[in-house]
Amino acid sequence: MSERRLRPSVPVAFKCDKVIKKSVHGLNTLINLNRIYKEDCLSFMSKLKDHKILVDVIVTSPPYNINKEYGLYKDNKEKDRYLHWMQNVAEKSYHILKEDGSFFLNVGGRPADPTFPFQVATQFRTLYELQTTIHRIKSVSIDAEDVAKNNEFHGNISIGHFKPIVSDRYLSDLHEYIFHFTKTGNLKLDKLGIGVTYQDKTNIGRWKSAKSDERDRGNVWLLSYPTIQEGRPHPAVFPIKLPERCINLHGIKPNLLVYDPFMGIGNTALACLRLGLNYLGTEIDAEFIKIAQHKMTSTLLETNLSVDSHEII
Ligand SMILES: C[S@@+](CC[C@H](N)C(=O)[O-])C[C@H]1O[C@@H](n2cnc3c(N)ncnc32)[C@H](O)[C@@H]1O
């Protein structure tokens, strides 16, 4: 299987022309697009609901309640309180997501609490349909004998990186979930928007579905982190490619609006910049917002775009 994207992203410089300073219809003093608001996501979603503002895609990774050192946020809620909070996130989000919208929820856990991601997903399933479960792989090791003969790799391969676990009981956890929730469970996906080419070209034409050299990528996504050169600015980020791939899978349409309730240091906003889409974000920690602002500014300057059109409030 080749990992080459079939439909490469439109170049940033072209796409960002569309990301202009814009206000949500009739609410230009209240909610501006392309902003990360320093605000609790629940209260922000209530505002969106009050003003009948609907979004197309929500993609996010909440804190996992594993006592991570975030800064302002304390990641150690009592389990029931945490799950209740997630249920509130599900409820509030349901009111602001379009009927044909997608909610991509990235959750991982701890080997000692292996059902945690499903407990979180269960809060969402009281309202949403779980349409797809995607397995987000941080690293994988493949033995030479399992690599197809026509593959260009021949030896044992290990790809990606991870934090090894110190334990006699558990294997290192190289995996998280991306739960894809929709309102109907019937949403048509742009599967080939994130498709791959066939490794073995003799497959083309073998089945009805294999008409050309492009195929469904499947629900196992290897998303490795870029190597961190300087200090770690945030303890629990996802790579930009994660929201980018989720949004592409939902399908890109004109005026698509993306929201990330737990924006962290802005990776969903950066994905939207790359895709030329409008976004909204919330984050309670001003330090993370500053980092997001810095990253956005550098990206915008690299592409000669107006920095004013992307503010952090
Ligand atoms: C797992 S991190 C998200 C990281 C993000 N995906 C990234 O790549 O930068 C969760 C974030 O949620 C923020 N957070 C916690 N409670 C929040 C709330 N009630 N509203 C908005 N953000 C919150 C935390 O400060 C933390 O940065």
The ligand as an SDF file (V2000), in Angstrom:
LIG
                    3D

 27 29  0  0  0  0  0  0  0  0999 V2000
   -5.8190   17.4160   24.9130 C   0  0  0  0  0  0  0  0  0  0  0  0
   -5.6360   19.1140   24.9560 S   0  0  0  0  0  0  0  0  0  0  0  0
   -5.9840   19.5810   23.2920 C   0  0  0  0  0  0  0  0  0  0  0  0
   -4.7340   19.7750   22.4850 C   0  0  0  0  0  0  0  0  0  0  0  0
   -4.9860   20.1730   21.0410 C   0  0  0  0  0  0  0  0  0  0  0  0
   -5.6360   19.1250   20.2940 N   0  0  0  0  0  0  0  0  0  0  0  0
   -3.6640   20.5120   20.3550 C   0  0  0  0  0  0  0  0  0  0  0  0
   -3.2320   19.7790   19.4420 O   0  0  0  0  0  0  0  0  0  0  0  0
   -3.0400   21.4990   20.7550 O   0  0  0  0  0  0  0  0  0  0  0  0
   -7.0490   19.6710   25.8290 C   0  0  0  0  0  0  0  0  0  0  0  0
   -7.0940   21.1820   26.0500 C   0  0  0  0  0  0  0  0  0  0  0  0
   -8.3720   21.5230   26.5940 O   0  0  0  0  0  0  0  0  0  0  0  0
   -8.2090   22.6980   27.3790 C   0  0  0  0  0  0  0  0  0  0  0  0
   -9.4260   22.8080   28.2090 N   0  0  0  0  0  0  0  0  0  0  0  0
   -9.6940   22.1800   29.3790 C   0  0  0  0  0  0  0  0  0  0  0  0
  -10.9280   22.5020   29.8090 N   0  0  0  0  0  0  0  0  0  0  0  0
  -11.4710   23.3210   28.8790 C   0  0  0  0  0  0  0  0  0  0  0  0
  -12.7310   23.9640   28.7440 C   0  0  0  0  0  0  0  0  0  0  0  0
  -13.6900   23.8250   29.6740 N   0  0  0  0  0  0  0  0  0  0  0  0
  -12.9640   24.7200   27.6430 N   0  0  0  0  0  0  0  0  0  0  0  0
  -11.9960   24.8840   26.7020 C   0  0  0  0  0  0  0  0  0  0  0  0
  -10.7650   24.3150   26.7770 N   0  0  0  0  0  0  0  0  0  0  0  0
  -10.5100   23.5390   27.8480 C   0  0  0  0  0  0  0  0  0  0  0  0
   -6.9090   22.4230   28.1170 C   0  0  0  0  0  0  0  0  0  0  0  0
   -6.3250   23.6110   28.6000 O   0  0  0  0  0  0  0  0  0  0  0  0
   -6.0700   21.7240   27.0380 C   0  0  0  0  0  0  0  0  0  0  0  0
   -5.2290   22.6230   26.3670 O   0  0  0  0  0  0  0  0  0  0  0  0
  1  2  1  0
  2  3  1  0
  2 10  1  0
  3  4  1  0
  4  5  1  0
  5  6  1  0
  5  7  1  0
  7  8  2  0
  7  9  1  0
 10 11  1  0
 11 12  1  0
 11 26  1  0
 12 13  1  0
 13 14  1  0
 13 24  1  0
 14 15  1  0
 14 23  1  0
 15 16  2  0
 16 17  1  0
 17 18  1  0
 17 23  2  0
 18 19  1  0
 18 20  2  0
 20 21  1  0
 21 22  2  0
 22 23  1  0
 24 25  1  0
 24 26  1  0
 26 27  1  0
M  CHG  2   2   1   9  -1
M  END
$$$$
